[in-house]
């Protein structure tokens, strides 16, 4: 749980940003990504019980006046399709597949407000799960760097999507992004009608 002091700082931080963006007519969105232990509770030892996402509850109670988007439900439901590949086994971060599921949920939310935004649709065939010896945060923390196998997931962008993949920089200038320029993040990329 966050302390009252931490909650006060968060409210101030987002309050200032919201005021500034409101003055420019720009909406603000906050996306919350669930921790791996929230998604894969079934792998926790029996003596550890995961609690509800109290951080999310606390943020909602702050009434920040911004659009708060939780990805928890979408990520957990996607386990039926993607299984254990949403988060790395030797890292606390989500994988490319987990990021893609989050991206789709975020785009669903945004496209209801911005009709030009369409999701980049990928299937299991676009992702290529490959084993390798991990160099992730949890293996490094345990001094097991490159001693435990994990996976990485290169993926393909369909050729017919490339012409519609655009990046908007901080000055609002749009440019086409070649699929070769896409890495394991969907940051700043949108699909335009």
N, C-alpha and C positions, 0 to 999 in steps of 0.2 A: 504494500500500500504506500501511496505517496503521502508525505506529511502535509500539513496545512501550508507550511512555508513553500514547499515544492508546488503545490496546487496554485498558490497565489502567484508564483513566478510564471507558471504555465499560462494562467489566465491573462497576466500582463503581457507576456510574449505574444500570444495570439490576438489579444485585444488591439495592440499597436499595429500588428500586421493587417488585421481586418479593417481598422480605421483607414489605414493608408490605401489598401486595395479598394475599399468602398469608394474612396474619393476619386479613384480612377475608373470606377464602374466594373471592377474585376472581382468575380466571386472567388472565395477561398474554400478549398476542400482539404480535409485531413483524413488520410487513409491509415488505418491501423492494421498491421500485419500480425497474425497470431504467432506466438512462440511455438516452437516445435513440440514442446511437451503438452501444449493445449491440443494440438492436432493429433498426436500419436500417444494419447493417454494409455492406450492398451499395452504399451511397452514399458510403462513405469512399474517399478517393483510394487507388489501388492500392499506394502505398508505406506506407500506414498499415494495420496489422493489429490488429484489436481482440482483446484477450486475454480470458480467462475473467473472470467477475465475482469478482475476488480479494477485494473487500470482503465479499461474501457468504461466501466460503470462510473468511475470517478470523473472521467472526462465528460461524460454525458451530464453528470450532475453539476458541472461548472457552468453549463449554459453559455458556451462560448459564442453562440450566434453564428457558428460556421457549420458547413455541411460535413458531418462526421461519417466516414464510410468504413465499416468494419468488414474485413474479408474473412473472418473466422468461419462463418457458416458455409460460405462457398468453398473454402479450402477443405474443411472437414468433409463436406459432401463429395468433393472431387476424389477422395480416397477410393471411392467405388470404381473409378476409372483408372486412376494413376497409381493406386497402392502406396508403396513406400518410397516413391520417387519424388515426392513434393519437397522434401528437405534432404540435405546431405546427411549421411549417417555419421560422419566425422566432423560435422560443422554445425553451428547453431543457426545458420542461414538457410533460406529456402533455395531450392535448385532452380534451374531455368524453367522446369515444368511448373514448380510452385509459383514462380514469378509470372508465368504465362496465365495460370489460373487466376491469380490476383489481378493481372492486367485485364482479362476478360470481364471480371466482375466490376472493376473500376470503369471500364469503357461502357458497360451496360448502364451504369449509374450516370455517367457523363452524357451519353448519347440521348438520354431522356431530356436533357437540357440544351444540348448542342446537336442539332440534327445533321450536321456535316460529319460527325464522328462515327465511323464504323469500325468494328473490330477486325483485326487481322486474324483470320481463322486458320488455325493449324490443327493437324490431327496427330495421332500417335506416330504415323508414318513420317512426320516432319522431324521428330526427335530421335536421336540416335544415342541411346544409353551405352556408355563404354566404361569399363573398369579401369582404374588406375590407382596407384599408391598415393594416398591423399596428403596434401599439404594444407590442411584446414585448421581453423581456430581450435577445435577440441583436440585434435592430434598434437598440435604444437603445445597446447597447455599441458598435456600429459607426457611431453617429450617423446612422442611416438611419430614424429614427422617422417612421412613416406614409409612407414612400417605397416600400415593398415590399409587394406583395399577399400576403396569407395567407388564412386562413379562420377563422371562428368557427362554433360549432355549437349553436344553440338546439335544445332537444328538448322533446317532449311526453310527459307522464305519462298513460297510459291512464286514462280516467274510472273504470273498475271497480277500479283499484288504489288510488285516493285514499282510500277508506274504511279501507284497511288500512295506510296509511303512517303510522308513528308515530315520534315523536322522544322520546328519553329524555334528560332533562337531567342535570346533574352530581349532583343530589339523588335521582335515580332516578324522577322524576315523569314519567309518560308523557303525551303529548298527540298529537292528530291533527295532521298537517301537511298543509295544503291544497296541491294541486299547484302553485298559483300561488306558494307559498313555497319551492319547490325551485329552486335555481339550479344552476350547473354543478358542484356538489359533492354527493357522496352521504354526506357526513359526518354521523354520528349518526343516520342514518335506517335503519330496518329494516322489513321486512314481517312481520306477525304473523298466524299462523293464526287 
